[in-house]
Amino acid sequence: MKDAVRPPHAATDHPAVKHGRVGILVANLGTPDGTDYWSMRRYLSEFLSDKRVVDYSAWLWQPLLQLIILSRRPTKSGEAYASIWNTELDESPLLTITRSQTEAIRADLTAAYGDNVEVDFCMRYGNPSTMAKVAEMTANGCTKILFFPLYPHYAGPTSATANDQFFRALMKEKWQPTARVVDPYYEDPAYIDALAQSIETAYDAADKRPDVLVCSYHGVPERYLREGDPYHCQCQKTTRLLRERLGWDKTQIRTTFQSKFGPEEWLKPYTVEEVARMASDEGIKNIAVCAPAFSADCIETLEEINEEIKESFEEAGGEDFTYIPCLNDNPAHISALTGIIKQNLGGWLE
């Protein structure tokens, strides 16, 4: 940690302050503090009240959310979280993995830049909050902050809302740091290569080679595509680049979307329906599923894919289901992320 010194532009009697460091703040979606009703309700209320996530009129949505949805959903969601909860650390796997990723990124960047950088992580919803971490970085002398939402693909409910919260945090700072935001990295060669390596490793370890790889991306309402959100196109490109890197033909890999919420149409095909159709209509009995849009395993992968979607496939006649974990703190993934960070630090640190 750099000591407090007089700013270079200041008069000789100016008080010493910490300044001149570069903060790298990685961000993920968020996590409840516990699986109990009230912890889940606080988390879900914050998440589902975000206009980037549910963009219905507040006068219509909030009474429905607060009086009906949040009277029942926290219990059901709490049970789902409890099935994957890290009981040793009493936290969600997403928090555990994001911390581990940050520690690995910090080690790499500290080796490259020494004490000139401060590396930390935050969550859009829940703790540690974006507000708290931005305040901490500025207090520690970070006059520049590189903000890195850990979403390979841009979408309003993920990248955009993370950026919104980051800039809200900057608004609270008396001496506002210079800021940069990392672009989505859905086509970054190192990211694609890390994905491919994880799939090759899983296929090599499988007793029977899967017939099809299903790339299951988190869904968004279909109208987002018509309104200009690039998420669908970016997901399709990741699948194509991954297929080309693996040297496969189009029959060996498919793109689907999961986690539909609410009454309107979302991006299709829906993963839970498509895997069942593959088993019942096409007679495909052996599949693998990966989740390229998630940088870390979480409720949508560990519970939804590895339990609900698996069950849908098996009930329709499927036999062998392999879930390929997210890249998490895999060294190839960390190398890809730190490479992206170093590119974005150009002109700030060399």
Number of C-alpha atoms within 10 A of each C-alpha: 12 14 10 14 13 15 15 9 7 10 9 10 7 11 11 13 15 18 21 19 22 27 24 25 22 23 25 24 22 21 26 21 18 17 24 16 18 16 16 23 23 16 20 22 17 13 20 18 18 14 14 18 16 16 12 12 9 13 8 9 14 16 11 13 17 14 10 11 16 19 13 12 16 22 17 13 17 20 15 18 25 18 13 15 20 15 10 6 10 12 19 23 21 21 26 17 18 25 17 14 24 21 17 19 24 19 12 16 21 15 10 14 13 13 13 17 23 21 20 22 24 29 22 25 22 19 18 18 18 27 20 12 19 27 16 13 22 23 15 21 23 24 19 22 26 21 25 25 29 23 23 22 24 22 22 17 17 18 25 15 19 26 20 12 17 24 16 14 18 20 12 12 13 8 11 16 21 12 15 14 15 19 17 18 20 22 18 16 14 18 25 23 18 20 23 18 17 19 20 13 11 17 17 11 10 13 8 12 15 19 15 18 22 22 23 26 26 20 22 24 17 15 13 16 16 9 8 8 16 15 22 20 12 20 24 17 14 24 22 19 18 24 19 14 15 16 9 12 10 12 9 13 19 19 20 23 24 24 16 18 12 8 7 9 12 20 19 18 16 19 27 22 17 21 27 23 18 19 21 17 12 10 13 20 20 20 25 22 27 22 26 26 22 23 22 23 21 23 20 19 25 19 18 17 23 18 15 14 22 24 17 20 27 18 13 18 17 22 14 19 18 19 19 22 20 21 24 19 20 14 14 17 23 22 18 19 19 16 18 19 19 14 12 18 18 9 7 12 14 9
